[in-house]
């Protein structure tokens, strides 16, 4: 075949087309590869710069804090004695239940073991003081203190306090120099701050966990504690109670107290008592063996939006007084049922819990300044605070609780629930305290008070105004009960 025919043949054309495609593919792959090799170094540089930071500083901080605080956090082995009834010579509970005479049962004692943690907070010569939780000690008859170096001492209970769930114990260590924990300022904490939890979870002594402050001012401890808890996600488990919550300054800012969990183990929601709440308790325990609280002598509650409108209040920030103890500081100071307390000594109170805490911190035999709202108008009163008595003695004083019942407005929901006429005016009796003047007079839950000393009341604000203006020696209440009207007389 001639060269001219070869040049124009079909086979030669196909060959050239394939060769051209291969050449273009090679050139294109080189271009793409060249681009990728130019991008890759910059990406690697960014990865090295951002993905692999030097965290050794934080690691050393955690380690240094743990080593400094661990010697002042102890494990507490608690032994208590409990009593149970058993039938003599038998160990058949079902038989005893159905056939045994209860009078023939015997009381048998058995010992229980518990554990917790504590923080060494003070020293007086050879005596050291340990702060822990009240629920850690319980009804303890013997407490063994175990230091971080495994040295053991017998502890003595100085005092306990259920309201704050705090307790103080001591031990003697002659000739030793045991480190004391540095107490910080828990008011400096902010949400997001790093903290360490140190204690003996499940008996594993000197355990350190890390987390952040998840929230501040939490309420509602399992035993009704009056505290504004620090919430943290640092792992806290059984045995951590009474241990230390430590800031990044190496200072104890809280006493680990309880967790919320459906499994019994940590799920990242733990709570600590702010150390500022415990400072005065330490002094009270050492000086008198118990915590001394200020006492105002009122029963209070927070308010709903309906009550805000009904009582002419600016907002819900405060607490309404439901009852006043006769002869109490509140009574002699002029506080009345229906008053809405907003401030104590210049400190605003957001709800009833904050008011309880604020009053509890007041020093006995001193005057406290209260700001409140009465009948829609602001008012200031000076009240001289006394020492709070034992909780059981206060409960026995219901006969001095004035008036002994609380009321609520007749809202549409209340009318429907009680099947009351739309035109009926008055206030609904929401509670009656046992052995109080209201209870003794025969007032009942569910009664509707329509008038006070002949004056019609059409809401809470009018009720408290008329009630407080009446002569306490004899107050007549017109009451509607189950469709029948009757008169109930309250006497002071």
One Martini backbone bead per residue (centre of mass of N, CA, C, O) as a GRO file, in nm:
protein
  492
    1UNK     BB    1   0.097   0.036   0.023
    2UNK     BB    2   0.079   0.348  -0.007
    3UNK     BB    3   0.134   0.630   0.171
    4UNK     BB    4  -0.129   0.772   0.091
    5UNK     BB    5  -0.325   0.545   0.162
    6UNK     BB    6  -0.238   0.518   0.457
    7UNK     BB    7  -0.317   0.806   0.552
    8UNK     BB    8  -0.642   0.749   0.445
    9UNK     BB    9  -0.704   0.527   0.622
   10UNK     BB   10  -0.902   0.385   0.865
   11UNK     BB   11  -0.682   0.267   1.055
   12UNK     BB   12  -0.514   0.523   1.089
   13UNK     BB   13  -0.737   0.695   1.214
   14UNK     BB   14  -0.785   0.524   1.466
   15UNK     BB   15  -0.501   0.534   1.575
   16UNK     BB   16  -0.486   0.841   1.613
   17UNK     BB   17  -0.728   0.868   1.805
   18UNK     BB   18  -0.614   0.693   2.034
   19UNK     BB   19  -0.353   0.847   2.078
   20UNK     BB   20  -0.483   1.117   2.151
   21UNK     BB   21  -0.638   1.014   2.402
   22UNK     BB   22  -0.393   0.926   2.565
   23UNK     BB   23  -0.254   1.201   2.573
   24UNK     BB   24  -0.482   1.359   2.712
   25UNK     BB   25  -0.502   1.182   2.968
   26UNK     BB   26  -0.215   1.232   3.066
   27UNK     BB   27  -0.229   1.539   3.090
   28UNK     BB   28  -0.473   1.551   3.285
   29UNK     BB   29  -0.347   1.383   3.519
   30UNK     BB   30  -0.111   1.575   3.570
   31UNK     BB   31  -0.275   1.819   3.649
   32UNK     BB   32  -0.431   1.696   3.887
   33UNK     BB   33  -0.184   1.600   4.047
   34UNK     BB   34  -0.057   1.878   4.075
   35UNK     BB   35  -0.287   2.005   4.241
   36UNK     BB   36  -0.288   1.805   4.480
   37UNK     BB   37   0.012   1.857   4.564
   38UNK     BB   38  -0.039   2.162   4.633
   39UNK     BB   39  -0.271   2.123   4.864
   40UNK     BB   40  -0.166   1.919   5.074
   41UNK     BB   41   0.040   2.084   5.249
   42UNK     BB   42  -0.167   2.289   5.364
   43UNK     BB   43  -0.348   2.080   5.504
   44UNK     BB   44  -0.131   1.964   5.687
   45UNK     BB   45  -0.068   2.227   5.835
   46UNK     BB   46  -0.349   2.266   5.957
   47UNK     BB   47  -0.358   2.000   6.111
   48UNK     BB   48  -0.109   2.060   6.287
   49UNK     BB   49  -0.225   2.328   6.411
   50UNK     BB   50  -0.534   2.221   6.513
   51UNK     BB   51  -0.535   1.895   6.585
   52UNK     BB   52  -0.235   1.929   6.757
   53UNK     BB   53  -0.233   2.037   7.039
   54UNK     BB   54  -0.089   2.154   7.340
   55UNK     BB   55  -0.201   1.982   7.652
   56UNK     BB   56   0.012   1.972   7.886
   57UNK     BB   57  -0.079   2.203   8.070
   58UNK     BB   58  -0.350   2.080   8.161
   59UNK     BB   59  -0.239   1.814   8.262
   60UNK     BB   60  -0.055   1.939   8.481
   61UNK     BB   61  -0.279   2.079   8.634
   62UNK     BB   62  -0.439   1.833   8.721
   63UNK     BB   63  -0.204   1.691   8.863
   64UNK     BB   64  -0.132   1.914   9.068
   65UNK     BB   65  -0.408   1.932   9.205
   66UNK     BB   66  -0.436   1.641   9.296
   67UNK     BB   67  -0.174   1.629   9.472
   68UNK     BB   68  -0.263   1.867   9.665
   69UNK     BB   69  -0.561   1.748   9.761
   70UNK     BB   70  -0.561   1.444   9.841
   71UNK     BB   71  -0.452   1.465  10.150
   72UNK     BB   72  -0.747   1.623  10.230
   73UNK     BB   73  -0.889   1.352  10.140
   74UNK     BB   74  -1.122   1.121  10.273
   75UNK     BB   75  -1.211   0.817  10.410
   76UNK     BB   76  -1.530   0.673  10.525
   77UNK     BB   77  -1.594   0.439  10.781
   78UNK     BB   78  -1.920   0.321  10.859
   79UNK     BB   79  -2.083   0.232  11.171
   80UNK     BB   80  -2.396   0.071  11.235
   81UNK     BB   81  -2.698   0.026  11.434
   82UNK     BB   82  -2.957  -0.211  11.398
   83UNK     BB   83  -3.309  -0.294  11.441
   84UNK     BB   84  -3.483  -0.609  11.481
   85UNK     BB   85  -3.754  -0.841  11.454
   86UNK     BB   86  -3.773  -1.162  11.618
   87UNK     BB   87  -3.824  -1.488  11.662
   88UNK     BB   88  -3.774  -1.726  11.878
   89UNK     BB   89  -3.598  -1.981  11.714
   90UNK     BB   90  -3.646  -1.835  11.429
   91UNK     BB   91  -3.642  -1.826  11.037
   92UNK     BB   92  -3.969  -1.750  10.954
   93UNK     BB   93  -4.132  -1.492  10.833
   94UNK     BB   94  -4.408  -1.616  10.741
   95UNK     BB   95  -4.475  -1.748  11.012
   96UNK     BB   96  -4.458  -1.496  11.191
   97UNK     BB   97  -4.676  -1.328  11.049
   98UNK     BB   98  -4.923  -1.542  11.099
   99UNK     BB   99  -4.845  -1.677  11.413
  100UNK     BB  100  -4.693  -1.472  11.571
  101UNK     BB  101  -4.654  -1.308  11.857
  102UNK     BB  102  -4.546  -0.991  11.890
  103UNK     BB  103  -4.471  -1.006  12.202
  104UNK     BB  104  -4.240  -1.244  12.136
  105UNK     BB  105  -4.049  -1.068  12.019
  106UNK     BB  106  -3.716  -0.985  11.923
  107UNK     BB  107  -3.444  -0.775  11.964
  108UNK     BB  108  -3.210  -0.722  11.700
  109UNK     BB  109  -2.875  -0.664  11.632
  110UNK     BB  110  -2.708  -0.494  11.354
  111UNK     BB  111  -2.443  -0.433  11.138
  112UNK     BB  112  -2.345  -0.156  10.935
  113UNK     BB  113  -2.195  -0.056  10.626
  114UNK     BB  114  -2.024   0.245  10.531
  115UNK     BB  115  -1.951   0.510  10.285
  116UNK     BB  116  -1.719   0.790  10.228
  117UNK     BB  117  -1.641   1.135  10.242
  118UNK     BB  118  -1.381   1.394  10.309
  119UNK     BB  119  -1.274   1.723  10.443
  120UNK     BB  120  -1.001   1.895  10.545
  121UNK     BB  121  -1.060   2.228  10.708
  122UNK     BB  122  -0.917   2.195  11.005
  123UNK     BB  123  -0.697   2.317  11.278
  124UNK     BB  124  -0.622   2.217  11.638
  125UNK     BB  125  -0.339   2.123  11.664
  126UNK     BB  126  -0.407   1.775  11.681
  127UNK     BB  127  -0.677   1.867  11.557
  128UNK     BB  128  -0.909   1.751  11.311
  129UNK     BB  129  -1.137   1.866  11.053
  130UNK     BB  130  -1.433   1.716  10.897
  131UNK     BB  131  -1.614   1.752  10.605
  132UNK     BB  132  -1.953   1.640  10.546
  133UNK     BB  133  -2.225   1.437  10.531
  134UNK     BB  134  -2.501   1.343  10.698
  135UNK     BB  135  -2.571   1.079  10.527
  136UNK     BB  136  -2.301   0.935  10.585
  137UNK     BB  137  -2.350   0.890  10.896
  138UNK     BB  138  -2.616   0.899  11.028
  139UNK     BB  139  -2.616   0.634  11.287
  140UNK     BB  140  -2.335   0.646  11.388
  141UNK     BB  141  -2.089   0.473  11.609
  142UNK     BB  142  -1.853   0.448  11.385
  143UNK     BB  143  -1.548   0.621  11.269
  144UNK     BB  144  -1.325   0.586  10.994
  145UNK     BB  145  -1.019   0.736  10.909
  146UNK     BB  146  -0.878   0.762  10.571
  147UNK     BB  147  -0.603   0.831  10.428
  148UNK     BB  148  -0.416   0.854  10.144
  149UNK     BB  149  -0.178   0.673  10.306
  150UNK     BB  150  -0.368   0.472  10.500
  151UNK     BB  151  -0.416   0.615  10.746
  152UNK     BB  152  -0.569   0.562  11.070
  153UNK     BB  153  -0.867   0.698  11.235
  154UNK     BB  154  -1.065   0.798  11.494
  155UNK     BB  155  -1.380   0.936  11.490
  156UNK     BB  156  -1.564   1.237  11.583
  157UNK     BB  157  -1.872   1.368  11.643
  158UNK     BB  158  -1.975   1.706  11.644
  159UNK     BB  159  -2.195   1.747  11.396
  160UNK     BB  160  -2.535   1.784  11.260
  161UNK     BB  161  -2.723   1.859  10.938
  162UNK     BB  162  -3.012   1.824  10.749
  163UNK     BB  163  -3.074   2.086  10.588
  164UNK     BB  164  -2.764   2.074  10.448
  165UNK     BB  165  -2.609   1.808  10.466
  166UNK     BB  166  -2.413   1.831  10.729
  167UNK     BB  167  -2.082   1.750  10.874
  168UNK     BB  168  -1.867   1.703  11.174
  169UNK     BB  169  -1.538   1.579  11.225
  170UNK     BB  170  -1.280   1.423  11.431
  171UNK     BB  171  -0.915   1.400  11.488
  172UNK     BB  172  -0.618   1.255  11.620
  173UNK     BB  173  -0.259   1.378  11.533
  174UNK     BB  174   0.015   1.348  11.677
  175UNK     BB  175   0.294   1.498  11.512
  176UNK     BB  176   0.142   1.584  11.262
  177UNK     BB  177   0.124   1.712  10.900
  178UNK     BB  178  -0.172   1.769  10.772
  179UNK     BB  179  -0.332   1.869  10.516
  180UNK     BB  180  -0.521   2.156  10.422
  181UNK     BB  181  -0.779   2.274  10.275
  182UNK     BB  182  -0.858   2.498  10.030
  183UNK     BB  183  -1.088   2.756  10.041
  184UNK     BB  184  -1.308   2.896   9.835
  185UNK     BB  185  -1.516   3.083   9.599
  186UNK     BB  186  -1.825   2.993   9.479
  187UNK     BB  187  -1.912   3.275   9.345
  188UNK     BB  188  -1.688   3.249   9.103
  189UNK     BB  189  -1.847   3.066   8.951
  190UNK     BB  190  -1.895   2.923   8.618
  191UNK     BB  191  -2.027   2.824   8.348
  192UNK     BB  192  -1.765   2.596   8.226
  193UNK     BB  193  -1.593   2.528   8.448
  194UNK     BB  194  -1.338   2.365   8.572
  195UNK     BB  195  -1.350   2.042   8.753
  196UNK     BB  196  -1.291   1.842   9.047
  197UNK     BB  197  -1.349   1.510   9.170
  198UNK     BB  198  -1.300   1.396   9.516
  199UNK     BB  199  -1.282   1.045   9.626
  200UNK     BB  200  -1.476   0.722   9.720
  201UNK     BB  201  -1.592   0.535   9.496
  202UNK     BB  202  -1.681   0.232   9.604
  203UNK     BB  203  -1.393   0.262   9.780
  204UNK     BB  204  -1.210   0.421   9.576
  205UNK     BB  205  -0.954   0.576   9.665
  206UNK     BB  206  -0.852   0.868   9.528
  207UNK     BB  207  -1.057   0.977   9.318
  208UNK     BB  208  -1.036   1.134   8.990
  209UNK     BB  209  -1.246   1.378   8.833
  210UNK     BB  210  -1.368   1.542   8.532
  211UNK     BB  211  -1.518   1.873   8.458
  212UNK     BB  212  -1.798   2.082   8.466
  213UNK     BB  213  -1.999   2.349   8.506
  214UNK     BB  214  -2.340   2.315   8.432
  215UNK     BB  215  -2.465   2.461   8.697
  216UNK     BB  216  -2.653   2.698   8.897
  217UNK     BB  217  -2.884   2.700   9.153
  218UNK     BB  218  -2.988   2.434   9.244
  219UNK     BB  219  -3.272   2.236   9.332
  220UNK     BB  220  -3.388   1.959   9.506
  221UNK     BB  221  -3.312   1.761   9.709
  222UNK     BB  222  -3.375   1.444   9.845
  223UNK     BB  223  -3.398   1.600  10.159
  224UNK     BB  224  -3.465   1.913  10.136
  225UNK     BB  225  -3.242   2.094  10.081
  226UNK     BB  226  -3.096   2.421  10.161
  227UNK     BB  227  -2.974   2.463   9.842
  228UNK     BB  228  -2.745   2.589   9.580
  229UNK     BB  229  -2.644   2.392   9.358
  230UNK     BB  230  -2.383   2.235   9.199
  231UNK     BB  231  -2.348   2.144   8.866
  232UNK     BB  232  -2.199   1.835   8.735
  233UNK     BB  233  -2.005   1.607   8.506
  234UNK     BB  234  -1.850   1.493   8.712
  235UNK     BB  235  -1.788   1.199   8.841
  236UNK     BB  236  -2.048   1.067   9.060
  237UNK     BB  237  -2.066   0.842   9.336
  238UNK     BB  238  -2.080   0.614   9.552
  239UNK     BB  239  -1.870   0.773   9.805
  240UNK     BB  240  -1.845   1.085   9.722
  241UNK     BB  241  -1.975   1.176   9.958
  242UNK     BB  242  -1.806   1.461  10.100
  243UNK     BB  243  -1.639   1.551   9.888
  244UNK     BB  244  -1.450   1.723   9.645
  245UNK     BB  245  -1.479   2.036   9.481
  246UNK     BB  246  -1.246   2.157   9.234
  247UNK     BB  247  -1.061   2.398   9.124
  248UNK     BB  248  -0.804   2.540   8.919
  249UNK     BB  249  -0.675   2.653   9.205
  250UNK     BB  250  -0.707   2.420   9.433
  251UNK     BB  251  -1.004   2.472   9.541
  252UNK     BB  252  -1.266   2.433   9.751
  253UNK     BB  253  -1.620   2.471   9.624
  254UNK     BB  254  -1.733   2.177   9.716
  255UNK     BB  255  -1.980   1.927   9.828
  256UNK     BB  256  -2.041   1.623   9.752
  257UNK     BB  257  -2.385   1.471   9.748
  258UNK     BB  258  -2.549   1.415   9.462
  259UNK     BB  259  -2.753   1.222   9.232
  260UNK     BB  260  -2.894   1.159   8.908
  261UNK     BB  261  -3.037   0.825   8.867
  262UNK     BB  262  -3.151   0.504   8.735
  263UNK     BB  263  -2.877   0.318   8.817
  264UNK     BB  264  -2.670   0.459   9.049
  265UNK     BB  265  -2.496   0.596   8.843
  266UNK     BB  266  -2.321   0.790   8.650
  267UNK     BB  267  -2.469   1.058   8.409
  268UNK     BB  268  -2.361   1.366   8.453
  269UNK     BB  269  -2.544   1.433   8.735
  270UNK     BB  270  -2.421   1.645   8.975
  271UNK     BB  271  -2.400   1.755   9.331
  272UNK     BB  272  -2.304   2.058   9.515
  273UNK     BB  273  -2.209   2.223   9.793
  274UNK     BB  274  -2.139   2.523   9.855
  275UNK     BB  275  -1.886   2.644  10.048
  276UNK     BB  276  -2.030   2.905  10.145
  277UNK     BB  277  -2.260   2.741  10.299
  278UNK     BB  278  -2.035   2.597  10.509
  279UNK     BB  279  -1.868   2.798  10.677
  280UNK     BB  280  -2.060   2.857  10.921
  281UNK     BB  281  -2.104   2.561  11.002
  282UNK     BB  282  -1.822   2.508  11.108
  283UNK     BB  283  -1.832   2.710  11.341
  284UNK     BB  284  -2.088   2.599  11.479
  285UNK     BB  285  -1.989   2.316  11.538
  286UNK     BB  286  -1.745   2.401  11.718
  287UNK     BB  287  -1.901   2.590  11.925
  288UNK     BB  288  -2.214   2.417  11.951
  289UNK     BB  289  -2.278   2.147  11.756
  290UNK     BB  290  -2.448   2.344  11.560
  291UNK     BB  291  -2.671   2.493  11.346
  292UNK     BB  292  -2.747   2.839  11.314
  293UNK     BB  293  -3.060   2.981  11.252
  294UNK     BB  294  -3.260   3.195  11.126
  295UNK     BB  295  -3.581   3.343  11.247
  296UNK     BB  296  -3.906   3.459  11.140
  297UNK     BB  297  -4.209   3.315  11.128
  298UNK     BB  298  -4.296   3.172  10.843
  299UNK     BB  299  -4.514   3.090  10.569
  300UNK     BB  300  -4.426   3.002  10.232
  301UNK     BB  301  -4.453   3.094   9.871
  302UNK     BB  302  -4.478   3.077   9.559
  303UNK     BB  303  -4.586   3.221   9.247
  304UNK     BB  304  -4.815   3.276   9.010
  305UNK     BB  305  -4.949   3.446   8.751
  306UNK     BB  306  -5.231   3.476   8.880
  307UNK     BB  307  -5.131   3.612   9.145
  308UNK     BB  308  -4.998   3.857   9.026
  309UNK     BB  309  -5.262   3.982   8.918
  310UNK     BB  310  -5.436   3.968   9.180
  311UNK     BB  311  -5.206   4.131   9.373
  312UNK     BB  312  -5.036   4.351   9.218
  313UNK     BB  313  -4.770   4.250   9.088
  314UNK     BB  314  -4.482   4.288   8.899
  315UNK     BB  315  -4.391   3.984   8.975
  316UNK     BB  316  -4.247   3.659   9.075
  317UNK     BB  317  -4.021   3.796   9.255
  318UNK     BB  318  -4.076   3.600   9.533
  319UNK     BB  319  -4.279   3.577   9.846
  320UNK     BB  320  -4.557   3.450  10.006
  321UNK     BB  321  -4.747   3.497  10.290
  322UNK     BB  322  -4.949   3.269  10.474
  323UNK     BB  323  -4.804   3.259  10.762
  324UNK     BB  324  -4.796   3.349  11.120
  325UNK     BB  325  -4.627   3.344  11.407
  326UNK     BB  326  -4.699   3.387  11.716
  327UNK     BB  327  -4.438   3.590  11.848
  328UNK     BB  328  -4.268   3.639  11.621
  329UNK     BB  329  -4.066   3.834  11.439
  330UNK     BB  330  -4.284   3.891  11.226
  331UNK     BB  331  -4.509   3.979  11.416
  332UNK     BB  332  -4.352   4.209  11.569
  333UNK     BB  333  -4.260   4.343  11.278
  334UNK     BB  334  -4.543   4.340  11.079
  335UNK     BB  335  -4.602   4.083  10.939
  336UNK     BB  336  -4.837   3.959  10.694
  337UNK     BB  337  -5.070   3.808  10.548
  338UNK     BB  338  -4.994   3.853  10.193
  339UNK     BB  339  -4.717   3.922  10.184
  340UNK     BB  340  -4.449   4.035   9.955
  341UNK     BB  341  -4.129   3.922   9.931
  342UNK     BB  342  -3.816   4.071   9.777
  343UNK     BB  343  -3.620   4.157  10.029
  344UNK     BB  344  -3.291   4.103  10.205
  345UNK     BB  345  -3.067   4.318  10.275
  346UNK     BB  346  -3.069   4.387   9.947
  347UNK     BB  347  -3.160   4.092   9.869
  348UNK     BB  348  -3.284   3.929   9.624
  349UNK     BB  349  -3.583   3.728   9.578
  350UNK     BB  350  -3.723   3.479   9.364
  351UNK     BB  351  -3.816   3.278   9.600
  352UNK     BB  352  -3.876   3.070   9.860
  353UNK     BB  353  -3.595   2.940   9.872
  354UNK     BB  354  -3.431   3.207   9.892
  355UNK     BB  355  -3.564   3.304  10.152
  356UNK     BB  356  -3.481   3.073  10.334
  357UNK     BB  357  -3.176   3.116  10.297
  358UNK     BB  358  -3.157   3.414  10.383
  359UNK     BB  359  -3.268   3.372  10.671
  360UNK     BB  360  -3.069   3.146  10.765
  361UNK     BB  361  -2.814   3.359  10.741
  362UNK     BB  362  -2.905   3.509  10.969
  363UNK     BB  363  -2.835   3.682  11.253
  364UNK     BB  364  -2.888   3.665  11.563
  365UNK     BB  365  -2.984   3.956  11.720
  366UNK     BB  366  -3.070   4.103  11.450
  367UNK     BB  367  -3.140   4.327  11.202
  368UNK     BB  368  -3.377   4.311  10.929
  369UNK     BB  369  -3.438   4.408  10.594
  370UNK     BB  370  -3.761   4.447  10.444
  371UNK     BB  371  -3.907   4.394  10.128
  372UNK     BB  372  -4.250   4.473  10.029
  373UNK     BB  373  -4.589   4.380   9.931
  374UNK     BB  374  -4.898   4.567  10.006
  375UNK     BB  375  -5.165   4.606   9.834
  376UNK     BB  376  -4.957   4.707   9.585
  377UNK     BB  377  -4.750   4.826   9.799
  378UNK     BB  378  -4.468   4.942   9.917
  379UNK     BB  379  -4.252   4.801  10.188
  380UNK     BB  380  -4.074   4.861  10.502
  381UNK     BB  381  -3.899   4.636  10.735
  382UNK     BB  382  -3.791   4.578  11.072
  383UNK     BB  383  -3.633   4.272  11.189
  384UNK     BB  384  -3.582   4.065  11.464
  385UNK     BB  385  -3.377   3.803  11.490
  386UNK     BB  386  -3.381   3.458  11.562
  387UNK     BB  387  -3.343   3.143  11.667
  388UNK     BB  388  -3.384   2.845  11.544
  389UNK     BB  389  -3.564   2.586  11.607
  390UNK     BB  390  -3.657   2.292  11.628
  391UNK     BB  391  -3.843   2.128  11.399
  392UNK     BB  392  -4.038   1.985  11.600
  393UNK     BB  393  -4.124   2.240  11.757
  394UNK     BB  394  -4.248   2.388  11.519
  395UNK     BB  395  -4.465   2.170  11.450
  396UNK     BB  396  -4.605   2.213  11.746
  397UNK     BB  397  -4.701   2.533  11.659
  398UNK     BB  398  -4.979   2.541  11.497
  399UNK     BB  399  -5.151   2.702  11.707
  400UNK     BB  400  -4.966   2.972  11.613
  401UNK     BB  401  -5.091   2.971  11.324
  402UNK     BB  402  -5.145   3.255  11.115
  403UNK     BB  403  -5.449   3.135  11.028
  404UNK     BB  404  -5.408   2.825  10.891
  405UNK     BB  405  -5.479   2.933  10.596
  406UNK     BB  406  -5.524   2.911  10.242
  407UNK     BB  407  -5.567   3.096   9.935
  408UNK     BB  408  -5.771   3.115   9.626
  409UNK     BB  409  -5.881   3.198   9.344
  410UNK     BB  410  -6.174   3.213   9.135
  411UNK     BB  411  -6.131   3.046   8.882
  412UNK     BB  412  -6.244   2.882   8.616
  413UNK     BB  413  -6.117   2.612   8.701
  414UNK     BB  414  -6.235   2.607   8.987
  415UNK     BB  415  -6.532   2.625   8.913
  416UNK     BB  416  -6.542   2.363   8.751
  417UNK     BB  417  -6.441   2.170   8.974
  418UNK     BB  418  -6.679   2.282   9.190
  419UNK     BB  419  -6.939   2.373   9.055
  420UNK     BB  420  -6.968   2.687   9.014
  421UNK     BB  421  -7.087   2.982   8.988
  422UNK     BB  422  -7.006   3.256   8.800
  423UNK     BB  423  -7.120   3.474   9.026
  424UNK     BB  424  -6.923   3.382   9.231
  425UNK     BB  425  -6.762   3.515   9.522
  426UNK     BB  426  -6.414   3.469   9.628
  427UNK     BB  427  -6.231   3.216   9.814
  428UNK     BB  428  -6.021   2.941   9.811
  429UNK     BB  429  -5.950   2.670  10.015
  430UNK     BB  430  -5.632   2.512   9.986
  431UNK     BB  431  -5.558   2.506  10.309
  432UNK     BB  432  -5.522   2.321  10.633
  433UNK     BB  433  -5.384   2.337  10.938
  434UNK     BB  434  -5.314   2.149  11.186
  435UNK     BB  435  -5.404   2.291  11.496
  436UNK     BB  436  -5.518   2.543  11.403
  437UNK     BB  437  -5.739   2.795  11.412
  438UNK     BB  438  -5.888   2.697  11.156
  439UNK     BB  439  -5.926   2.403  11.245
  440UNK     BB  440  -6.070   2.463  11.519
  441UNK     BB  441  -6.316   2.620  11.365
  442UNK     BB  442  -6.381   2.424  11.087
  443UNK     BB  443  -6.216   2.453  10.852
  444UNK     BB  444  -6.202   2.360  10.496
  445UNK     BB  445  -6.120   2.204  10.233
  446UNK     BB  446  -6.306   2.386   9.974
  447UNK     BB  447  -6.386   2.628  10.079
  448UNK     BB  448  -6.583   2.938  10.045
  449UNK     BB  449  -6.496   3.268  10.085
  450UNK     BB  450  -6.722   3.557  10.079
  451UNK     BB  451  -6.666   3.680  10.380
  452UNK     BB  452  -6.546   3.950  10.611
  453UNK     BB  453  -6.720   4.087  10.842
  454UNK     BB  454  -6.939   4.145  10.593
  455UNK     BB  455  -6.721   4.159  10.368
  456UNK     BB  456  -6.681   4.135  10.049
  457UNK     BB  457  -6.502   3.893   9.852
  458UNK     BB  458  -6.316   3.889   9.509
  459UNK     BB  459  -6.023   3.815   9.629
  460UNK     BB  460  -5.709   3.811   9.758
  461UNK     BB  461  -5.658   4.112   9.802
  462UNK     BB  462  -5.918   4.171   9.959
  463UNK     BB  463  -5.897   3.959  10.174
  464UNK     BB  464  -5.629   4.058  10.311
  465UNK     BB  465  -5.722   4.340  10.376
  466UNK     BB  466  -5.967   4.266  10.558
  467UNK     BB  467  -5.832   4.061  10.748
  468UNK     BB  468  -5.598   4.257  10.860
  469UNK     BB  469  -5.815   4.479  10.971
  470UNK     BB  470  -5.913   4.293  11.167
  471UNK     BB  471  -6.003   4.161  11.462
  472UNK     BB  472  -5.840   3.891  11.605
  473UNK     BB  473  -6.037   3.801  11.832
  474UNK     BB  474  -6.273   3.824  11.587
  475UNK     BB  475  -6.345   3.630  11.290
  476UNK     BB  476  -6.580   3.635  11.031
  477UNK     BB  477  -6.678   3.368  10.812
  478UNK     BB  478  -6.814   3.333  10.501
  479UNK     BB  479  -6.933   3.007  10.402
  480UNK     BB  480  -6.913   2.775  10.129
  481UNK     BB  481  -7.063   2.438  10.165
  482UNK     BB  482  -7.209   2.241   9.965
  483UNK     BB  483  -7.428   2.491   9.916
  484UNK     BB  484  -7.373   2.604  10.210
  485UNK     BB  485  -7.417   2.842  10.452
  486UNK     BB  486  -7.165   2.972  10.687
  487UNK     BB  487  -7.020   3.042  11.012
  488UNK     BB  488  -6.678   3.129  11.093
  489UNK     BB  489  -6.473   3.156  11.389
  490UNK     BB  490  -6.185   3.341  11.454
  491UNK     BB  491  -5.919   3.313  11.699
  492UNK     BB  492  -5.627   3.439  11.861
   0.00000   0.00000   0.00000
